[in-house]
Amino acid sequence: MSERAEAERVKELRRTLDELLTLWDDRPDKTSVGKGRVVSPARLAVVLALASHTHRLARAAMHLHESDMNLEAMPLVRGALEHGLTAQWMFHNEEEALAGFINEQQRQRRAAGKAMLELGWGEVDEVTAIIENSVVIPSAGDGPARNFQQLCDDFAPLGPQMYAVHRVLSGYTHVGHHVVDGAIPGGGRGGLA
Protein backbone atom coordinates (compact mmCIF):
# COMPACT_ATOMS: atom_id res chain seq x y z
CA MET A 1 0.00 0.00 0.00
CA SER A 2 1.40 3.37 -0.96
CA GLU A 3 2.02 6.02 1.69
CA ARG A 4 -0.76 8.13 0.19
CA ALA A 5 -3.23 5.23 0.22
CA GLU A 6 -2.20 4.39 3.78
CA ALA A 7 -2.71 8.02 4.86
CA GLU A 8 -6.19 8.02 3.27
CA ARG A 9 -7.04 4.76 5.02
CA VAL A 10 -5.95 6.24 8.37
CA LYS A 11 -8.14 9.30 7.72
CA GLU A 12 -11.09 7.06 6.87
CA LEU A 13 -10.60 4.99 10.03
CA ARG A 14 -10.28 8.18 12.06
CA ARG A 15 -13.61 9.49 10.67
CA THR A 16 -15.26 6.16 11.50
CA LEU A 17 -13.86 6.23 15.03
CA ASP A 18 -15.01 9.84 15.49
CA GLU A 19 -18.52 8.80 14.42
CA LEU A 20 -18.56 5.84 16.82
CA LEU A 21 -17.33 7.97 19.73
CA THR A 22 -19.97 10.61 18.96
CA LEU A 23 -22.68 7.94 18.90
CA TRP A 24 -21.43 6.70 22.28
CA ASP A 25 -21.32 10.20 23.77
CA ASP A 26 -24.81 11.00 22.46
CA ARG A 27 -26.45 7.74 23.56
CA PRO A 28 -29.66 8.03 25.56
CA ASP A 29 -29.59 7.66 29.34
CA LYS A 30 -31.77 4.57 29.10
CA THR A 31 -30.18 1.61 27.36
CA SER A 32 -32.29 -0.75 25.28
CA VAL A 33 -31.12 -4.31 24.82
CA GLY A 34 -33.57 -5.13 22.04
CA LYS A 35 -37.18 -6.14 21.91
CA GLY A 36 -37.93 -9.34 23.79
CA ARG A 37 -34.34 -9.73 24.96
CA VAL A 38 -33.70 -10.32 28.65
CA VAL A 39 -30.32 -9.43 30.12
CA SER A 40 -29.59 -9.71 33.82
CA PRO A 41 -28.69 -6.44 35.55
CA ALA A 42 -25.28 -7.89 36.50
CA ARG A 43 -24.41 -8.87 32.92
CA LEU A 44 -25.69 -5.56 31.56
CA ALA A 45 -23.57 -3.67 34.10
CA VAL A 46 -20.44 -5.56 33.00
CA VAL A 47 -21.24 -5.05 29.29
CA LEU A 48 -21.76 -1.30 29.77
CA ALA A 49 -18.62 -0.95 31.91
CA LEU A 50 -16.51 -2.75 29.30
CA ALA A 51 -18.07 -0.74 26.47
CA SER A 52 -17.45 2.51 28.32
CA HIS A 53 -13.81 1.57 28.91
CA THR A 54 -13.48 0.62 25.23
CA HIS A 55 -14.49 4.12 24.21
CA ARG A 56 -12.21 5.78 26.76
CA LEU A 57 -9.24 3.71 25.53
CA ALA A 58 -10.05 4.57 21.91
CA ARG A 59 -10.26 8.28 22.73
CA ALA A 60 -6.90 8.14 24.54
CA ALA A 61 -5.36 6.28 21.58
CA MET A 62 -6.64 9.02 19.26
CA HIS A 63 -4.99 11.68 21.41
CA LEU A 64 -1.69 9.83 21.20
CA HIS A 65 -2.10 9.42 17.44
CA GLU A 66 -2.74 13.16 17.07
CA SER A 67 0.54 13.73 18.92
CA ASP A 68 2.32 11.42 16.45
CA MET A 69 2.77 8.81 19.19
CA ASN A 70 1.39 5.90 17.18
CA LEU A 71 3.57 3.21 18.71
CA GLU A 72 2.55 4.36 22.19
CA ALA A 73 -1.11 4.24 21.12
CA MET A 74 -0.96 0.57 20.09
CA PRO A 75 -1.42 -0.94 23.58
CA LEU A 76 -4.52 1.23 23.98
CA VAL A 77 -5.86 0.13 20.59
CA ARG A 78 -5.30 -3.50 21.58
CA GLY A 79 -7.01 -2.87 24.93
CA ALA A 80 -9.96 -1.24 23.17
CA LEU A 81 -10.27 -4.25 20.86
CA GLU A 82 -10.15 -6.70 23.78
CA HIS A 83 -12.65 -4.75 25.90
CA GLY A 84 -15.00 -4.14 22.97
CA LEU A 85 -15.05 -7.73 21.79
CA THR A 86 -15.41 -9.01 25.35
CA ALA A 87 -18.40 -6.68 25.86
CA GLN A 88 -19.99 -7.97 22.63
CA TRP A 89 -19.26 -11.58 23.56
CA MET A 90 -20.74 -11.07 27.01
CA PHE A 91 -23.87 -9.43 25.60
CA HIS A 92 -24.53 -12.14 23.01
CA ASN A 93 -23.67 -15.24 25.07
CA GLU A 94 -26.20 -15.20 27.88
CA GLU A 95 -25.39 -15.87 31.51
CA GLU A 96 -22.68 -18.45 30.77
CA ALA A 97 -20.50 -15.59 29.56
CA LEU A 98 -20.98 -13.71 32.84
CA ALA A 99 -20.14 -16.86 34.81
CA GLY A 100 -17.00 -17.39 32.72
CA PHE A 101 -15.99 -13.75 33.19
CA ILE A 102 -16.47 -13.98 36.97
CA ASN A 103 -14.57 -17.27 37.13
CA GLU A 104 -11.64 -15.78 35.22
CA GLN A 105 -11.54 -12.78 37.55
CA GLN A 106 -11.56 -15.15 40.54
CA ARG A 107 -8.73 -17.20 39.00
CA GLN A 108 -6.66 -14.07 38.47
CA ARG A 109 -7.34 -12.83 42.02
CA ARG A 110 -6.26 -16.21 43.44
CA ALA A 111 -3.05 -16.13 41.38
CA ALA A 112 -2.29 -12.56 42.49
CA GLY A 113 -3.06 -13.46 46.11
CA LYS A 114 -0.71 -16.46 46.01
CA ALA A 115 2.06 -14.33 44.48
CA MET A 116 1.53 -11.71 47.19
CA LEU A 117 1.74 -14.37 49.91
CA GLU A 118 4.98 -15.72 48.45
CA LEU A 119 6.49 -12.21 48.58
CA GLY A 120 5.12 -11.39 52.02
CA TRP A 121 3.07 -8.49 50.65
CA GLY A 122 -0.17 -7.46 52.30
CA GLU A 123 -1.84 -8.76 55.39
CA VAL A 124 -1.75 -12.55 55.39
CA ASP A 125 -5.36 -12.84 56.60
CA GLU A 126 -6.60 -10.46 53.91
CA VAL A 127 -4.74 -12.23 51.10
CA THR A 128 -5.74 -15.66 52.39
CA ALA A 129 -9.38 -14.53 52.40
CA ILE A 130 -9.07 -13.49 48.75
CA ILE A 131 -7.76 -16.94 47.85
CA GLU A 132 -10.22 -18.92 49.97
CA ASN A 133 -13.29 -16.86 49.03
CA SER A 134 -12.81 -17.05 45.29
CA VAL A 135 -15.32 -19.72 44.38
CA VAL A 136 -15.34 -20.98 40.81
CA ILE A 137 -18.45 -22.65 39.43
CA PRO A 138 -17.54 -24.32 36.11
CA SER A 139 -19.27 -22.72 33.13
CA ALA A 140 -19.38 -23.07 29.35
CA GLY A 141 -18.06 -19.50 29.28
CA ASP A 142 -14.82 -20.38 31.07
CA GLY A 143 -12.78 -21.17 27.94
CA PRO A 144 -13.57 -17.99 25.98
CA ALA A 145 -13.27 -15.83 29.11
CA ARG A 146 -9.75 -17.17 29.68
CA ASN A 147 -8.57 -17.54 26.07
CA PHE A 148 -9.06 -14.57 23.74
CA GLN A 149 -8.75 -16.72 20.61
CA GLN A 150 -11.70 -18.84 21.79
CA LEU A 151 -13.65 -15.66 22.49
CA CYS A 152 -12.93 -14.39 18.97
CA ASP A 153 -13.94 -17.76 17.49
CA ASP A 154 -17.46 -17.16 18.84
CA PHE A 155 -17.75 -14.33 16.26
CA ALA A 156 -18.11 -16.59 13.21
CA PRO A 157 -17.21 -16.09 10.43
CA LEU A 158 -14.94 -13.13 11.31
CA GLY A 159 -13.42 -14.57 14.51
CA PRO A 160 -10.11 -15.62 12.93
CA GLN A 161 -9.65 -12.16 11.39
CA MET A 162 -10.39 -10.46 14.72
CA TYR A 163 -7.88 -12.69 16.46
CA ALA A 164 -5.27 -11.99 13.75
CA VAL A 165 -5.70 -8.24 14.32
CA HIS A 166 -5.29 -8.88 18.06
CA ARG A 167 -2.06 -10.82 17.42
CA VAL A 168 -0.68 -8.02 15.22
CA LEU A 169 -1.51 -5.43 17.89
CA SER A 170 0.11 -7.68 20.49
CA GLY A 171 3.33 -7.39 18.53
CA TYR A 172 3.26 -3.66 19.20
CA THR A 173 2.24 -4.09 22.84
CA HIS A 174 4.66 -6.67 24.20
CA VAL A 175 8.43 -6.49 24.33
CA GLY A 176 9.70 -7.26 20.84
CA HIS A 177 11.12 -6.09 17.55
CA HIS A 178 8.13 -3.85 16.63
CA VAL A 179 8.76 -1.70 19.69
CA VAL A 180 12.52 -1.62 19.06
CA ASP A 181 12.06 -0.82 15.34
CA GLY A 182 9.63 1.97 16.24
CA ALA A 183 12.10 3.53 18.65
CA ILE A 184 15.06 3.51 16.24
CA PRO A 185 15.13 6.49 13.86
CA GLY A 186 14.43 5.17 10.38
CA GLY A 187 13.37 1.81 11.86
CA GLY A 188 10.06 0.11 11.51
CA ARG A 189 10.62 -1.38 8.06
CA GLY A 190 12.65 -4.53 8.45
CA GLY A 191 14.92 -3.29 11.24
CA LEU A 192 15.38 -6.21 13.61
CA ALA A 193 12.60 -8.39 12.20
C-alpha positions as CSV (number, residue, x, y, z in Angstrom):
1,M,0.0,0.0,0.0
2,S,1.4,3.4,-1.0
3,E,2.0,6.0,1.7
4,R,-0.8,8.1,0.2
5,A,-3.2,5.2,0.2
6,E,-2.2,4.4,3.8
7,A,-2.7,8.0,4.9
8,E,-6.2,8.0,3.3
9,R,-7.0,4.8,5.0
10,V,-5.9,6.2,8.4
11,K,-8.1,9.3,7.7
12,E,-11.1,7.1,6.9
13,L,-10.6,5.0,10.0
14,R,-10.3,8.2,12.1
15,R,-13.6,9.5,10.7
16,T,-15.3,6.2,11.5
17,L,-13.9,6.2,15.0
18,D,-15.0,9.8,15.5
19,E,-18.5,8.8,14.4
20,L,-18.6,5.8,16.8
21,L,-17.3,8.0,19.7
22,T,-20.0,10.6,19.0
23,L,-22.7,7.9,18.9
24,W,-21.4,6.7,22.3
25,D,-21.3,10.2,23.8
26,D,-24.8,11.0,22.5
27,R,-26.5,7.7,23.6
28,P,-29.7,8.0,25.6
29,D,-29.6,7.7,29.3
30,K,-31.8,4.6,29.1
31,T,-30.2,1.6,27.4
32,S,-32.3,-0.7,25.3
33,V,-31.1,-4.3,24.8
34,G,-33.6,-5.1,22.0
35,K,-37.2,-6.1,21.9
36,G,-37.9,-9.3,23.8
37,R,-34.3,-9.7,25.0
38,V,-33.7,-10.3,28.6
39,V,-30.3,-9.4,30.1
40,S,-29.6,-9.7,33.8
41,P,-28.7,-6.4,35.5
42,A,-25.3,-7.9,36.5
43,R,-24.4,-8.9,32.9
44,L,-25.7,-5.6,31.6
45,A,-23.6,-3.7,34.1
46,V,-20.4,-5.6,33.0
47,V,-21.2,-5.0,29.3
48,L,-21.8,-1.3,29.8
49,A,-18.6,-0.9,31.9
50,L,-16.5,-2.7,29.3
51,A,-18.1,-0.7,26.5
52,S,-17.4,2.5,28.3
53,H,-13.8,1.6,28.9
54,T,-13.5,0.6,25.2
55,H,-14.5,4.1,24.2
56,R,-12.2,5.8,26.8
57,L,-9.2,3.7,25.5
58,A,-10.1,4.6,21.9
59,R,-10.3,8.3,22.7
60,A,-6.9,8.1,24.5
61,A,-5.4,6.3,21.6
62,M,-6.6,9.0,19.3
63,H,-5.0,11.7,21.4
64,L,-1.7,9.8,21.2
65,H,-2.1,9.4,17.4
66,E,-2.7,13.2,17.1
67,S,0.5,13.7,18.9
68,D,2.3,11.4,16.5
69,M,2.8,8.8,19.2
70,N,1.4,5.9,17.2
71,L,3.6,3.2,18.7
72,E,2.5,4.4,22.2
73,A,-1.1,4.2,21.1
74,M,-1.0,0.6,20.1
75,P,-1.4,-0.9,23.6
76,L,-4.5,1.2,24.0
77,V,-5.9,0.1,20.6
78,R,-5.3,-3.5,21.6
79,G,-7.0,-2.9,24.9
80,A,-10.0,-1.2,23.2
81,L,-10.3,-4.2,20.9
82,E,-10.2,-6.7,23.8
83,H,-12.6,-4.8,25.9
84,G,-15.0,-4.1,23.0
85,L,-15.0,-7.7,21.8
86,T,-15.4,-9.0,25.3
87,A,-18.4,-6.7,25.9
88,Q,-20.0,-8.0,22.6
89,W,-19.3,-11.6,23.6
90,M,-20.7,-11.1,27.0
91,F,-23.9,-9.4,25.6
92,H,-24.5,-12.1,23.0
93,N,-23.7,-15.2,25.1
94,E,-26.2,-15.2,27.9
95,E,-25.4,-15.9,31.5
96,E,-22.7,-18.5,30.8
97,A,-20.5,-15.6,29.6
98,L,-21.0,-13.7,32.8
99,A,-20.1,-16.9,34.8
100,G,-17.0,-17.4,32.7
101,F,-16.0,-13.7,33.2
102,I,-16.5,-14.0,37.0
103,N,-14.6,-17.3,37.1
104,E,-11.6,-15.8,35.2
105,Q,-11.5,-12.8,37.5
106,Q,-11.6,-15.1,40.5
107,R,-8.7,-17.2,39.0
108,Q,-6.7,-14.1,38.5
109,R,-7.3,-12.8,42.0
110,R,-6.3,-16.2,43.4
111,A,-3.1,-16.1,41.4
112,A,-2.3,-12.6,42.5
113,G,-3.1,-13.5,46.1
114,K,-0.7,-16.5,46.0
115,A,2.1,-14.3,44.5
116,M,1.5,-11.7,47.2
117,L,1.7,-14.4,49.9
118,E,5.0,-15.7,48.5
119,L,6.5,-12.2,48.6
120,G,5.1,-11.4,52.0
121,W,3.1,-8.5,50.7
122,G,-0.2,-7.5,52.3
123,E,-1.8,-8.8,55.4
124,V,-1.8,-12.6,55.4
125,D,-5.4,-12.8,56.6
126,E,-6.6,-10.5,53.9
127,V,-4.7,-12.2,51.1
128,T,-5.7,-15.7,52.4
129,A,-9.4,-14.5,52.4
130,I,-9.1,-13.5,48.7
131,I,-7.8,-16.9,47.9
132,E,-10.2,-18.9,50.0
133,N,-13.3,-16.9,49.0
134,S,-12.8,-17.0,45.3
135,V,-15.3,-19.7,44.4
136,V,-15.3,-21.0,40.8
137,I,-18.4,-22.7,39.4
138,P,-17.5,-24.3,36.1
139,S,-19.3,-22.7,33.1
140,A,-19.4,-23.1,29.4
141,G,-18.1,-19.5,29.3
142,D,-14.8,-20.4,31.1
143,G,-12.8,-21.2,27.9
144,P,-13.6,-18.0,26.0
145,A,-13.3,-15.8,29.1
146,R,-9.8,-17.2,29.7
147,N,-8.6,-17.5,26.1
148,F,-9.1,-14.6,23.7
149,Q,-8.8,-16.7,20.6
150,Q,-11.7,-18.8,21.8
151,L,-13.7,-15.7,22.5
152,C,-12.9,-14.4,19.0
153,D,-13.9,-17.8,17.5
154,D,-17.5,-17.2,18.8
155,F,-17.7,-14.3,16.3
156,A,-18.1,-16.6,13.2
157,P,-17.2,-16.1,10.4
158,L,-14.9,-13.1,11.3
159,G,-13.4,-14.6,14.5
160,P,-10.1,-15.6,12.9
161,Q,-9.6,-12.2,11.4
162,M,-10.4,-10.5,14.7
163,Y,-7.9,-12.7,16.5
164,A,-5.3,-12.0,13.8
165,V,-5.7,-8.2,14.3
166,H,-5.3,-8.9,18.1
167,R,-2.1,-10.8,17.4
168,V,-0.7,-8.0,15.2
169,L,-1.5,-5.4,17.9
170,S,0.1,-7.7,20.5
171,G,3.3,-7.4,18.5
172,Y,3.3,-3.7,19.2
173,T,2.2,-4.1,22.8
174,H,4.7,-6.7,24.2
175,V,8.4,-6.5,24.3
176,G,9.7,-7.3,20.8
177,H,11.1,-6.1,17.5
178,H,8.1,-3.8,16.6
179,V,8.8,-1.7,19.7
180,V,12.5,-1.6,19.1
181,D,12.1,-0.8,15.3
182,G,9.6,2.0,16.2
183,A,12.1,3.5,18.7
184,I,15.1,3.5,16.2
185,P,15.1,6.5,13.9
186,G,14.4,5.2,10.4
187,G,13.4,1.8,11.9
188,G,10.1,0.1,11.5
189,R,10.6,-1.4,8.1
190,G,12.7,-4.5,8.5
191,G,14.9,-3.3,11.2
192,L,15.4,-6.2,13.6
193,A,12.6,-8.4,12.2
